[in-house]
């Protein structure tokens, strides 16, 4: 009579010699699923403490600035050593009126809006088209160009400032808007953001458009752009913040108030006698408000874009 062997193929459940299947979860994780949840709950106080500390580190200077902008000039620094520095002792718009008139804030604001607006719009068009060409189109030298774009991300602007200044001078662009706009339209980092986002879009949509007779430009305009609102919002906010706070380059290429942006105007305003700290705080507040407005408008799309990039990574 033949006997039935109790040994089976390796890896077969219920037989000797059985081993864990590739990719199977660890036994401790399967038997104790609550351990991870408990460990996460235990770490929540630490996470909240770090988040609250980071928020206070950012909010305290802003509160000091907002409070100082509505205080009498003599009280701005007088309360600096106490908690009263973060609260307005009296509310008045005199500092805003004085800062607006003394610094010619209206002209500076117009200059910054023109520079930032054209930089953001031009960058959204150029960088998105460049990223789409790298992600979807096939052409000779594409990989080499992509490598150059990635390499340019790590090069700081200070290394290019002097050669760029010489180029701008030879073209006669000193003390003009174009000197502050054109060099910053194409950005390697934004090109790479568009490139990585476009790689995650399904190709079936583009193939269907090509079957209907759409070319690359029509496909990009009617299919890709509507699906890419999160990355456009992310790039728009980041580009606006970079352009709005640009200081070194405008100092190098501007000579008059006609094209001077807000950061340079604020540096000049701080040197004007008499030194009024209330006016300076009001100037800084008026300069900060447009940034907050832009972020609030594009906040949802910006968060969606950041989340989409995180999931891909």
PyMOL commands that set and color helices and strands:
alter all, ss='L'
color gray80, all
select helices_A, chain A and resi 27-31+34-70+73-76+83-86+94-103+105-135+142-153+158-170+178-184+188-199+203-211+216-227+229-244+248-253+262-269+277-297+299-312
alter helices_A, ss='H'
color red, helices_A
deselect
rebuild
show_as cartoon
